[in-house]
Amino acid sequence: MTRERIVRIVAGTFVLTSVILTFAVSRWWLLLGLFVGTNLLQSGLTRWCLMDRILCKAGVKSDADVALEKARGERGAPPEWAKARGKAA
């Protein structure tokens, strides 16, 4: 799973949790949804996201990294010398 997907999943989970807690507990839980929405807006405008940076430091690849690996054939494909010899890497 890539960083971008993880950020979206976590943000969506927080928003849904905020809505559920607003109905079940208190209207103050709307502030959580407001905070997440504000951070999503800020991230879209500035292209900086704290969670993305944390995931990057943790070694999670981005969509661009995965696409680059796929284009180079580095993901799951045996190297050329193994193909020539008829062996799997």
N, C-alpha and C positions, 0 to 999 in steps of 0.2 A: 504494500500500500504506500502511496506517495504522500509527501507532506501536504500537498494541496487538498487531497481527499481527507486526510486526518483533520486538518483545520476546519473544513466544511462540516464534517461529521460532528466534531466537538461543538462548534458554534450552533448547529442545528439542535443538538442535544440540550445545550444550555437554554436555548429559546423555548423548546418544548417543555423543559423542566420549569422554566419561569412561568409559562402559561398555566401549567397544571397546579403549581404551588399558589399562583394568584387565585385560582378558583377554590382550592382546597384549604389554604391557610390564611393568606393576607394579601391585600392589594399591593403591599410594599414589594412583593416579589416581582412586580413589573419593572422595578429598577434593574434587576438582573438582565432582563430582555433588552432594556434601554441601553445598558452598558455594552452588551454584546453587539447590538446594532450599531452603536457609536463606534466601536472598535472595527467592525466590518467596513463602515464608511471611511474611517481614517485609513485603514489598510488599503482600500481601493484607491484612495486619493494619493497616498504617499508611497505605496508599494513597500511598506515596512510593517511586519507583523511579528510581535514578540514570540508567539507560539511557533511560527515558522522558523525563527532563529533558534529556538530551543530544540526543535526537531532536527534542524540542520546539524547542530552540535552533537546530537544523539546519533547521527549517522543515517538518518532517514533520507532517502533520495527524493528529488523533485521530479515532476513530470518531464522536465527538460532532460534531466540526467538519464531517465529511463528511455526516452526517445532516442537520445544519442547512443546509448548502449545498443539499442535495437538496430539502429542504422548501421552501426559498426559490426553488428553480428556478435557482440560479446556476451549476449544473454542466452545461455543454454546451448549455443552452437559449438560443436567441437572445432578446434583450430584447424587451419588449412593442412598442416602436416599430418594430422590424424586422419583427415578425409582422404589424403593421397595414399596413405598406407592401408586404408580400409579399417581403421580402428576407431573406436569411440573414445573420447577423452574422459 
